[in-house]
Amino acid sequence: MLRIYQNTSRRTARKAVVYATTKVACCNHSTLCGITSHARRGPPHEQRQQQRNGPHHEEFLLAGNSARGWQMPPPSRGYGMLVVRILRGALKLRYLVLGGAIGGGVSLSKKYEDWKDGLPDMKWLEDAMPQGERWNAFSRNLMEVGGLVKNAIDIDPKLKQLGEDKLSEWRNWFDNRLDDAIEAADYQGVQIVETKEDLKAKTSVAALGITTDESRKKYEKLQSQVETLQTEIMNVQIKYQKELEKMEKENRDLRQQFLILKTNKKTSAKKIKKSLIDMYSEVLDELSGYDTGYTMADHLPRVVVVGDQSSGKTSVLESIAKARIFPRGSGEMMTRAPVKVTLAEGPYHVAQFRDSDREYDLTKESDLADLRKEVEFRMRASVRGGKTVSNEVISMTVKGPGLQRMVLVDLPGIISTMTVDMASDTKDSIHQMTKHYMSNPNAIILCIQDGSVDAERSNVTDLVMQCDPLGRRTIFVLTKVDLAEELADPDRIRKILSGKLFPMKALGYYAVVTGRGRKDDSIDAIRQYEEDFFKNSKLFHRRGVIMPHQVTSRNLSLAVSDRFWKMVRETIEQQADAFKATRFNLETEWKNNFPRLRESGRDELFDKAKGEILDEVVTLSQISAKKWDDALNAKLWEKLSNYVFENIYLPAAQSDSFNTMVDIKLRQWAEQALPAKSVEAGWEALQLEFISLMERSKKSQDHDGIFDQLKGAVVDEAIRRHSWEDKAIDMLRVIQLNTLEDRFVHTKSEWDSAVKFLETSVNAKLVQTEETLGQMFGPGQMRRLTHWQYLTQDQQKRRCVKGELDKILKTDSKHLPTLSYDELTTVRKNLQRDNVDVDTDYIRQTWFPVYRKHFLQQALQRAKDCRKAYYLYTQQGAECEISCSDVVLFWRIQQVIKITGNALRQQVINREARRLDKEIKAVLDEFSDDEEKKAHLLTGKRVLLAEELIKVRMIQEKLEEFINSLNQEK
């Protein structure tokens, strides 16, 4: 409140104006800078004062001022002062806002410059990046690699959606940050040369690290990474598929059991009548699983499709099956394993794998794509150990209207040269596999020859001639004749189809067209193109060139099917008799070698071994608490004794304050290494107890040694996977620290136990030290006389040094653990008098075990002196006349071992035994699905003979069933 006298002088008025101006500036400053503090402190002082004085306080002041000669300024001057205040406040506010904006812009510009300087220098990319066509070619290759990865990985839709959402969120965040940076640069007048798209492209290229010289290497590396990723994904898919099939089987069994319980009747499954070709195909499947190593004479008929790589043999098979069921490749090897395709007539055009319940509708392009992907997946999964081809047979059935009934086997194409990505034995493996299938005297050889290349370049004709020189079971097929008509000499085509060009002989010669070179053509379009070609071709319409029944895939399939069934009817009885004789011989051999045992295969033996292993796990939980305590305490001291002597006991004995040093060492030990070592000891004790249980089971009368290898492998794998719970270490640390805080022996029995523990531990260390000294100094005089042993030169030197060191210890029984310089010099000079020259290091090496023995003997003597000093210790404590600090130390360690062993025992009984049980069950489940693992672990003459007998018996029974159905059809 301004107070101005009524009759003021000019000087006083000038002072009043200055005061008012200062007041306005202060008000403006408080308006700009003190809003927050005012809001925090509440209403201004004037308002608080007015609230305290009441509404009539202003009138009272005016009255008082008038009485004292004061009066308010005129109203016109008050209004003028108010205008001045408002103008000055507005101007100051404008300057403050403008200054803050300029300062903020400068700060933002500096931040942007720092951020831009932190980015990697991208100018080198302008010189290193491939330009023009090379960059476009690399981009296309990279997109193809991405497509391969996308097709190889089948992502869960939920995870895919989650990943897309997260990626969209990251992209929006990056765009916002980039927009802010660009706006800041524009505000300061900085011209950004690179756009957002260029920056993203260069950043992605920089992440790849691609240069002109390295682009090819990077691309090859990406390809190898994709192949490795595909292999890993295939292994995961195989495991997932096995688990899915197992769950489906269990689901069917549970459903059947539910129906039985619901109806309360015994239901017998209806026997589905199978077709002849399905029954025959099952026999071949059993044979393929039985005779993987080519050890049995399998002479059952089938159609073997052979030819050079990319000769069109797979296309011929697809044309016969009327569906594009195999994957395609651009010049690379696609058929990596034998594919057995059983063709049968049916109302619907479907395909199904032998070991799967899914049916693929071949009229739908999506199912065809899934089928081709599954075939490729199975082929790659069958190739293991760096191989390129595999002998494992992929079996599938194709049914449809108008299909000819037969069994075909598509083999890998014969190659003349190998590429760098193939195994070294690929060429020989393909030749061996092809010869094996063609050497079957009842196999029909479908020899495929590419008509678009020179006949002299063919490799397959020589192999066919070696296996079937008379051509009694060979059918020759010339493919790609539409290309041959344009490129080859018509006379050569005539000679090939009439059997006059090759010395190879055959039952028949056929010409087919398997496509127009388009991957997306359907079988109907290909067959229509084939029909039109043979109708309009001038080459095949000339008189006497070829008979009409020798062209088209339809006539070829009719001829092959007819020959197949003729071969089956001629040879099936003979093959059944051969299996019957084999079965009789195996049964006789079994009775002679194992007369009191039943024929148990690997699966049955594995189930029996599984039950015995799980029984032993149950026995593990029945071990008494005392036995667990003894085992755990013994294992704990075995793991901890060396640290106690070397890092706690001996260093503390060398110091002046034994108890202080012990407290420090024990606390450091409990906080760092002791809990982890305790858990390790508990894990080893659990392992030893379980192994000992397994070993004791071998001594029982009903023990079967055939399971020993399997049990050992299961136990080793389960123990390798099993690990102690992590939280156990923290729990043990707290317990051990609390236990070590107790420094007073409470009872006489505990004192006696600690003395005995000290004596036992020292005696064990003394024995080890004596062994070390025996190796260092050689045998004694009596042993040398009785065993005719002699001392080496080094041992003689050691004995001389030991004699001098014993003198030092004899004169000073409380000698420090180290030798002084004077003592070392004295020992050297004394030895030189005896013509023994040694250095100081040699003396120190000898001193260490000698002093160790001396110290341990003194510790043993102190333990004997403290046997009856308990009551003296309780009365005098640490100032006892007899030094028993060693006993107290080992009592504290003994208590820690007991408490730790008790905690570990509770963890074993309550948690770890059950966790080990789960690990063993998981290992057994994995082994049960791994046939190679079972064959490796369950082996021997008994197992091999039983497996062979079971297989032959099954095959012979299926053959008899097929023959009966075949005779009924006749």
Buried (B, 14 or more C-beta within 10 A) or exposed (E): EEEBEEEEEEEEEEEBEEEBBEEBBEBBEEEBEBEEEEEEEEEEEEEEEBEEEEEEEEEEBEEEBEEEEBEBBEEEBEEEBEEBBEEBBEEBEEEBEEEEEEEEEEEBBEEBBEEEEEEEEBEEBEEBBBEEEEBEEBEEBBEEBEEBBEEBEEEEEEEEEEEEEEEEEEEEEEEEEEEEBBEBBEEEEEEEEEEBEEBBBBBEBBEBEBBEEEBBEBBEEBBEEBBEBBBEBBEEBBEEBBEEBEEEEEEEEEEEEEEEEEEEEEEEEEEEEBBBBBBBBBBBBBBBBBBEEEEBEBBBBBBBBBBBBBBBBBBBBBBBBBBBBBBEEEEEBBBBBBBBBBBBEBEEBBBBBBEBEEBBBBEEEEBBBBBBBBBBBBBBBBBEEEBBBBBBBBBBBBBBEEBBBBBBBBBBBBBEEEEEEBBEBBBEBBBEBBEBBBBBBBBBBBBBBBBBBEBEEBBBBEBBBEBBEEBEBBBBBBBBBBBBBEEBEBEBBBBBBEBEBBEBBBBBBBBBBBBEEEEEBBBEEBBEBBBEBBEEBEBBEEEEBBEEEBBBBBBBBBBBBEBBBEBBBEBBEEBBEBBBEBBEEBBEBBEEEBEEEEBBBBBEBBEBBBEBBBEBBEBBEEBEEEEBBEBBBBBBBEBBBEBBBEBBBBBBBEEEEBBEBBBBBBBEBBEEEBBBBBBBBBBBBBBEBBBEBBEEBEEEEEEBEBBBBBBEBBBEBBBEBBEBEEEBBEEBBEBBBEBBEEBEBEEEEBBBBBBBBBBEBBEBBBEBBEEBBEEBBBBEEEEEEEEEEEBEEEBBBBBBBBEBBEEBBEEEEEBEBEBEEEBBEBBBEBBEEEEBEBEEEBBEBBBEBBBBBBBBBBBBEBBEBBBEBBEBBBEEEEEBEEEBBBBBBBBBBBBBBBBBBBBBBEBBBEEBBEBBBEBBBEBBEBBBBEEEBBEEBBBEEBBEBBBBBBBBBBBBEBBEBBBEBBEEEE
